[in-house]
Every structure is written in C-alpha cells, then in structure tokens.
Amino acid sequence: MEANLNASMASLGDSVTKEYNYFYDQEYAEILNLTGEYPTSHNDSIFHASIGYDAGQYVLPHYVKERWDAVLFHLKPISEGKTSLKEIYIALGYFIKTFGRNYKIEEELTEDTEPGGNNKEEGLTTNLFLLNSYINKLNDDGKREIIDKIIPFIARLVLKADQLFPIASSFPILIQGKNEKINLTKEQCACLMAHMFMCVTLDQYNSKIASLRNFSQLYTDTRSKFPWRAKMKMEKLKFIFNYFKRLMKEVEIPPREIIFNRLVYDQECYEPVTSQAWTECKDTLLKAEVNTSAIPETNEGGVQVCFSDRKVGDQTLSLGATQQQIIFLTHPELIISILFCENLQDKEVLLTQGVEKFCTHSGFSNSFAFAKDYKDTCPLAQTENATLDREIIMMDALDFKKNKDIFQFSEDAIFRELNKAYVGFLGDDVKAEDTPKKPIWTGKWGCGVYGGNVQLKFLLQWIAASRAKRDMVFYLYEDLTGIKNVDGFISHFQNKEIGALMKLLLKYAENMKGSSGNENDLFEALVSSGS
C-alpha cells in the first residue's frame, strides 16, 4: 500500500500554479480531502459540564477519557513507527473532523499582496494537500525521516501529556484583566506543539481565544487563484518540521523554563497613566538611537517588541508573514500562546521569557521563506528560573486603516498607544526602579498595514521607555521611510522632561484635527515649538 501511495504522490495531477503541483488519486481522495465518514463528535456539552471549563484552566485531551482513548488508539501505532503515510493521514483526518467545534475557513488578503481580492473564500473544505505536497517534494531519505522518525516522535510527545500535565496541576488560561504568568518546561511546550501538529487540541469554549488552534490550515490547499498562499503555507511547514527535527535529535530536551506573563495595568502597582500624570511627568527622556539594520540574530541584551495582533499570534497558523508571524515561526515555542492567551485589551501585553530561536528566515510578506537552522547562543538569565535571557513583548497597536473613524492624533489614540507601550516596557518588575534594565528594541510598531505615523510611534515609544527607566533602540530594517530628522529631534529633546514634550505633542495634535496626520513633519514641528 505504501508503494501505491508513493506512486500516487509522484504522479502529476491537478496543477493550480506553475510552481506548485498537487497530487491526487481517487484511491486516496477521501484521505487527502478529508471527505470520508468519520465517527461523529462526542457531546462536548457533557465534557463542558463535567470538566469545568469555566474554572479558567486549560483542558487537554487526557482530561477527557473518551478523547484520550481516541488519541491512544490512533497515535500509539504511529508513535512506534509502524504506520504508513496513509494511516497517518487517516489519523489526522479523524482528529480534524472530530476534535472540538469545526471552525469556518477564512483566509484574509492584505492590501500589499493581491489588490482587488475578496476578504474571504466561502465554502472551502479542509484537506491535506499541502502537507502531502511538502512531503512529496523531499528526496527519499527526507520522506522516510518524516514518516519513520519525525512524525512518530511528535506522536510520542502527545502521548506524554498525562505525565507532563497531571490533571491535578493544570495550567491556567491567561484571562483578560488579570496579571498572571505560566511557567512551562521546554518539554511541556513541545508536547503542546505536538498536540497542535496532530490536531488534537480541544475547544476551550472561550470566544476570547483563537478558534484556529492547530496546524490544519497549514496542511490545507484552498486551490486559491492566488498561488502565493500555498507557497507561504509550505514555507511555514519548513519552520515547524525544523523545530521538531531539532528536538528529536536532542539526547534530552533541555530542562529549561519558558514563561508566559500577561501584564495588566494595575493602579495599585503602577504610576498613574492619566493625561495629567503624563503632562506633569518630571522624568527625563533617556537615551534613544536609530539603527538602520535589523535586530541582531543573537537577540540578546535587549527586550524585543513583537508587533502583535490583539489576538496573539494571529495568522501564524494560516496566512500572514509580517513581523509577528516571523517572530513566532523563528521562535516556535511562542506559537503555543495562541492556545491559552485571551485577546489583549488596551492596557495589557504578553511578556515572554526564555524562548529559543530555532531558525532564520528571508524576505517578508509574499517573499517570506525559511532560510536555515539556527543554533541559539543566548545565555541563561541570572534568575532563579533556568531560562534563556531573552524577553519578547507582544503588544498590539491600533489599526487605523481598518478603523478609519479613529484619528491617530486624537488624545484617546495617543494615550491608548502610550499606556500600552508603558505597561509592556515596565515589564514584570514594576517596583525595582533602581535596578538596571535592558533597553527596548523596537521599530515601526503599527506603521505597516495598520497605517500608523512613524514619527508619532517613535515619539510615544521613546516617552514610554523613558518613564519605564529604559533606553530605546529603534530598528528600521533598512526602511528609512518616514523617519527623517530623527537625529536632530533626539538631540534636541534628550534629557528634557517628559511632561514638557507631552504638552507640545498634545498642542500639535489639537492643531491636526481634520487632517490625516501625515501631511506635516512632526519632529520638525515639535523642535520648532519647543525652541
């Protein structure tokens, strides 16, 4: 049967693009299209009541006997390397069809990719064509490694869940409005990633968590008229397989911790963030510099800002290759935060500590691609936890293109962005003001598809970093657009009071009412008015 499948995979079928061919055979149509009849889903409302999803704890399949029995039945043979590719597909098909609620496939377009397209494609079915094509494009040794080694290794990680996550010590969902952190070992993170690969993650019955919680969309070919979609997904599969291959080759997964910390503004712990507090702030503007290159590959020595969506990690598991998705794919342990982090509110961020960088990339958006494996040299942090000394802040900017009624120079927008950045830049040690802090490594936060003003975002992040007692490095990634006169602006205002600059900004913003906010040079205007 395996030989027949290889022959089927090698035979040319429907071709939707010149670059990517998809392999189809009637014998395997049910498997690759997942249109066959699978056992119907169990009654999730019974599970909901019996497990207690409302308790705010993340629910894994082994907490539910019926679900875990199904996992054991399908994954034990795979974990032993005794199954064919067809049987692996059957297991994936079963899990996709039966675990949790079915979500509707929605693939979004961005304005910088295919102008004039629709926002959604209706009536699509989940299939495994891209996973099949990815495996088929490998040489014989590569195919055998995936079928006989990597996928069995992933299955074994799933089956360790009952050891790694005892029911009595489940981890919490990071809910809105609550400061809380989750400490997971690297092996626990790998186990959750394996659940996502095998599509056995459960619906948490929480509308504030992403409904797309596994890799099924990366396996799916929608046969779109836009060939870049298939190409992007297949590139993402390279990152995922590289991650598992690296772990598989470890003698033992390092016993280090990774921390996911939801930071929420708390007026009892933080300084006030009212407009009056900002305009009367006597703290001075600290060091800021602009670097025309990208953040160093080693990614150590600073706190990196990830320009996230309010839905943390959004589109990492489908389409999208902007800064957020690239950071998640090159640091794949971040991906699991999609499972348990509720959407971010205005004065909330997600701070992660200790994730490992597994690979590098090339390109951006449509040109995005996997580059090569990467051996992380980041040192361990000088803390009680055995974590890498790497901190990444997920913080979402306002989307001014989607919400055209929001004026980015309005006081509401200015203070929303300023307070969001301030909460993130303070970090989790808000009272240790005398302790030296790492600089903030950031850039054009919300200035791409969200339409943010580059000079305004530089200014707001500089103010927030300074009040948080941190220097700031603003990385341009070779794109100098919108940042002229920055050196003169920095030299003019550095060491001056934050409150004085805030007053100038708000006066400028008042004069900008009725305009887009992009016609004038903000830096030049503020220097002139502050002289």
Residue pairs with C-beta under 8 A, 6 or more apart in sequence:
1 84
1 86
2 84
2 85
2 86
4 27
5 28
5 84
5 85
5 86
6 143
8 23
8 24
8 25
8 27
8 28
9 23
9 132
9 135
9 136
10 23
10 136
11 23
11 25
12 21
12 23
13 21
13 22
13 23
13 24
13 25
14 22
14 24
14 223
15 21
15 22
16 22
16 221
16 223
16 224
16 227
16 230
17 227
17 230
18 227
19 227
19 231
20 133
20 227
20 230
20 231
20 234
21 133
22 129
22 132
22 133
22 221
22 223
23 129
23 132
23 133
23 136
24 32
24 129
28 86
28 89
29 35
30 36
31 86
31 89
31 90
31 93
31 128
32 89
32 127
32 128
32 129
32 132
33 125
33 127
34 93
34 96
34 97
34 125
34 126
34 127
34 128
35 125
36 93
38 93
38 94
38 97
38 98
39 94
39 98
40 98
41 97
41 98
41 99
42 66
42 67
42 98
44 100
44 101
44 203
44 205
47 59
47 64
47 66
47 67
48 205
51 59
51 63
51 64
53 59
53 204
53 205
53 206
56 172
56 173
56 175
57 170
57 171
57 172
57 173
58 170
58 171
58 172
58 173
58 204
58 339
58 340
59 170
59 202
59 204
60 161
60 165
60 170
60 195
60 202
61 67
61 68
61 71
61 99
61 161
61 195
61 200
61 201
61 202
62 68
62 71
62 161
62 162
62 165
62 167
63 167
63 170
64 202
67 99
67 200
67 202
68 162
70 94
70 95
70 98
71 158
71 159
71 200
72 159
74 90
74 91
74 94
74 95
75 91
75 155
75 158
75 159
75 198
76 155
76 159
77 83
77 87
78 87
78 88
78 91
78 151
78 152
78 155
79 152
79 155
79 156
79 159
80 152
81 148
81 149
81 152
83 91
84 147
85 135
85 147
88 147
88 151
89 128
89 132
91 198
92 128
92 131
92 198
92 199
92 216
92 219
93 128
95 198
95 199
95 200
96 126
96 199
96 214
96 216
99 199
99 200
99 201
99 202
99 203
100 201
100 202
100 203
100 213
101 203
101 211
103 211
103 212
105 121
105 124
105 125
105 126
105 217
105 220
105 222
106 120
106 121
107 120
107 121
107 124
107 222
107 224
107 229
107 318
107 319
108 119
108 120
108 315
108 319
108 320
109 117
109 118
109 119
109 226
110 320
110 365
110 449
111 401
111 449
112 365
112 366
112 449
113 226
113 228
113 365
113 366
114 226
114 228
117 226
121 222
121 224
124 220
124 222
126 216
126 217
126 219
126 220
127 219
127 220
127 221
128 219
128 220
129 219
129 220
129 221
130 218
130 219
130 220
130 221
130 230
130 233
130 234
130 237
131 218
131 219
131 237
133 221
133 234
134 234
134 237
134 238
134 241
135 143
135 146
135 147
136 143
138 146
145 245
146 241
149 248
150 241
150 244
150 245
150 248
153 244
153 247
153 248
154 194
154 197
154 198
154 244
155 194
155 198
157 187
157 190
157 191
157 193
157 194
158 191
158 194
158 195
158 198
158 200
160 187
160 191
161 191
161 195
164 185
164 187
164 188
164 191
165 171
165 188
165 191
171 182
171 184
171 340
172 180
172 182
172 340
173 204
173 206
173 209
173 340
173 341
173 342
174 180
174 182
174 260
174 262
174 340
174 341
174 342
174 350
175 208
175 262
175 342
176 208
176 264
176 342
176 343
176 344
176 345
176 348
177 264
177 345
177 348
178 262
178 264
179 262
179 263
179 264
179 266
180 261
180 262
181 259
181 260
181 261
181 262
181 428
182 259
182 260
182 261
182 340
183 257
183 258
183 259
183 385
184 192
184 257
184 258
184 259
184 260
184 336
185 253
185 255
185 256
185 257
185 258
186 253
186 254
186 255
186 256
186 257
186 258
186 333
186 356
187 253
187 255
189 258
189 333
189 336
190 244
190 247
190 253
192 201
192 336
192 339
193 243
193 244
193 332
193 333
193 335
193 336
194 244
195 201
195 214
196 213
196 214
196 215
196 317
196 335
196 336
196 339
197 214
197 215
197 240
197 244
198 214
199 214
199 215
199 216
200 214
201 213
201 214
201 339
203 211
203 213
204 339
204 340
206 342
208 342
208 343
209 338
209 339
209 340
209 341
209 342
209 343
210 311
210 313
210 314
210 338
212 317
212 318
212 338
213 317
213 338
213 339
214 317
215 240
215 317
217 233
217 317
217 318
218 233
218 236
218 237
218 240
218 317
218 318
220 233
221 230
222 229
224 230
228 366
229 319
232 319
232 321
232 366
232 368
233 318
233 319
235 321
235 368
235 369
235 370
236 316
236 329
238 370
239 329
239 330
239 332
239 358
239 359
239 361
239 370
240 329
240 332
242 358
242 359
242 370
242 373
243 332
243 358
243 359
246 358
246 373
247 253
255 386
256 354
256 380
256 386
256 387
256 388
257 354
257 385
257 386
257 387
258 333
258 352
258 353
258 354
258 355
258 387
259 351
259 352
259 353
259 354
259 385
259 387
260 337
260 340
260 341
260 350
260 351
260 352
261 350
261 351
261 352
261 353
261 428
262 341
262 348
262 349
262 350
262 351
263 348
263 349
263 350
263 351
263 423
263 424
263 426
263 427
263 428
264 345
264 347
264 348
264 423
265 273
265 347
265 348
265 419
265 423
269 430
269 431
270 423
270 426
270 430
271 277
271 467
273 347
273 415
273 418
273 419
273 422
275 411
275 415
275 506
278 415
278 418
278 463
278 498
278 499
278 502
279 499
279 502
279 503
279 506
280 499
281 467
281 497
281 498
281 499
281 502
282 497
282 498
282 499
283 466
283 467
283 497
283 498
284 466
284 495
284 496
284 497
284 498
285 462
285 463
285 466
285 493
285 494
285 495
285 496
285 497
285 498
285 501
286 465
286 466
286 469
286 470
286 471
286 472
286 494
287 439
287 471
287 472
287 494
288 462
288 465
288 471
288 472
288 473
288 474
288 490
288 494
289 471
289 472
289 473
289 474
289 490
290 473
290 474
290 476
290 483
290 486
290 487
290 490
291 473
291 474
291 475
291 476
292 476
292 478
292 480
293 475
293 476
293 477
293 478
294 475
294 477
294 478
295 302
295 304
295 441
295 475
297 357
297 360
297 374
298 377
298 378
299 357
299 378
299 390
300 377
300 378
300 379
300 389
300 390
301 438
301 439
302 438
302 439
302 440
302 441
302 473
303 391
303 392
303 393
303 425
303 427
303 438
303 439
303 440
303 441
303 470
304 327
304 390
304 391
304 392
304 393
304 441
304 442
305 392
305 393
305 395
305 424
305 440
305 441
305 442
305 443
305 445
305 461
306 323
306 324
306 327
306 392
306 393
306 394
306 395
307 322
307 323
307 324
307 395
307 396
307 397
307 443
307 444
307 445
307 446
307 448
308 314
308 324
308 344
308 350
308 394
308 395
308 396
309 315
309 324
309 396
310 343
310 344
310 345
310 396
311 343
312 337
312 338
312 341
312 343
312 344
312 350
312 394
313 324
313 325
313 328
313 334
313 335
313 337
313 338
314 320
314 324
315 324
315 325
316 324
316 325
316 328
316 329
316 335
316 338
317 335
317 338
321 363
321 364
321 365
321 366
321 368
322 364
322 365
322 448
322 449
323 443
323 448
324 394
326 361
326 364
326 368
327 334
327 392
328 334
328 335
329 335
329 359
329 361
330 357
330 358
330 359
330 360
330 361
330 374
331 355
331 356
331 357
331 358
331 392
332 358
333 355
333 356
334 352
334 355
334 392
337 350
337 352
337 394
341 350
344 350
344 394
344 395
344 396
346 416
346 419
346 420
347 419
347 420
347 423
348 420
348 423
349 393
349 394
349 395
349 420
349 423
349 424
350 393
350 394
350 395
351 391
351 392
351 393
351 394
351 424
351 427
351 428
352 391
352 392
352 393
352 394
353 381
353 385
353 387
353 388
353 390
353 391
354 381
354 385
354 387
354 388
354 390
355 388
355 390
355 392
356 376
356 378
356 388
356 390
357 374
357 376
357 378
357 390
358 373
358 374
358 376
359 370
359 371
359 372
359 373
359 374
360 371
360 372
360 374
361 368
361 369
361 370
361 371
362 368
362 369
362 371
363 369
376 388
378 388
378 389
378 390
379 388
379 389
380 386
380 387
380 388
380 389
381 387
381 388
381 389
382 389
391 427
391 438
393 424
393 425
395 420
395 421
395 424
395 445
396 420
396 446
397 417
397 420
397 445
397 446
397 450
397 452
397 457
398 406
398 408
398 413
398 416
398 417
398 446
398 450
398 452
399 446
399 449
399 450
399 451
400 406
400 408
400 413
400 446
400 450
400 451
400 452
401 449
401 450
401 451
402 450
406 412
406 413
407 413
407 513
407 517
408 414
408 451
408 452
408 453
408 456
408 517
409 453
409 456
409 508
409 509
409 512
409 513
409 517
410 509
410 513
411 506
411 509
414 456
414 460
414 505
414 506
414 509
417 446
417 457
417 460
418 460
418 463
418 464
421 445
421 460
421 461
421 464
421 465
422 464
422 467
422 468
424 464
425 440
425 461
425 464
425 465
425 468
425 470
426 468
427 437
427 468
429 435
433 469
437 468
437 469
437 470
438 470
439 465
439 470
439 471
439 472
439 473
440 461
440 465
440 468
440 470
440 471
440 472
440 473
441 473
441 475
442 461
442 472
442 473
442 474
442 475
443 474
443 475
443 476
443 477
444 452
444 454
444 457
444 476
444 479
444 482
445 452
445 457
445 461
446 452
446 457
447 453
447 454
447 457
447 482
453 482
453 517
453 518
453 522
454 481
454 482
454 483
455 482
455 483
455 486
455 521
455 522
455 523
456 517
456 522
458 474
458 483
458 486
459 501
459 505
459 522
459 523
459 526
461 472
461 474
462 472
462 474
463 498
463 501
463 502
465 471
465 472
466 472
466 498
467 498
474 483
474 486
476 483
484 521
484 523
485 521
485 523
485 524
485 527
486 523
488 523
488 527
489 523
489 526
489 527
492 527
492 530
492 531
493 501
493 526
493 527
493 530
496 530
500 530
501 526
501 530
504 526
504 529
504 530
505 526
507 529
508 522
508 525
508 526
508 529
512 520
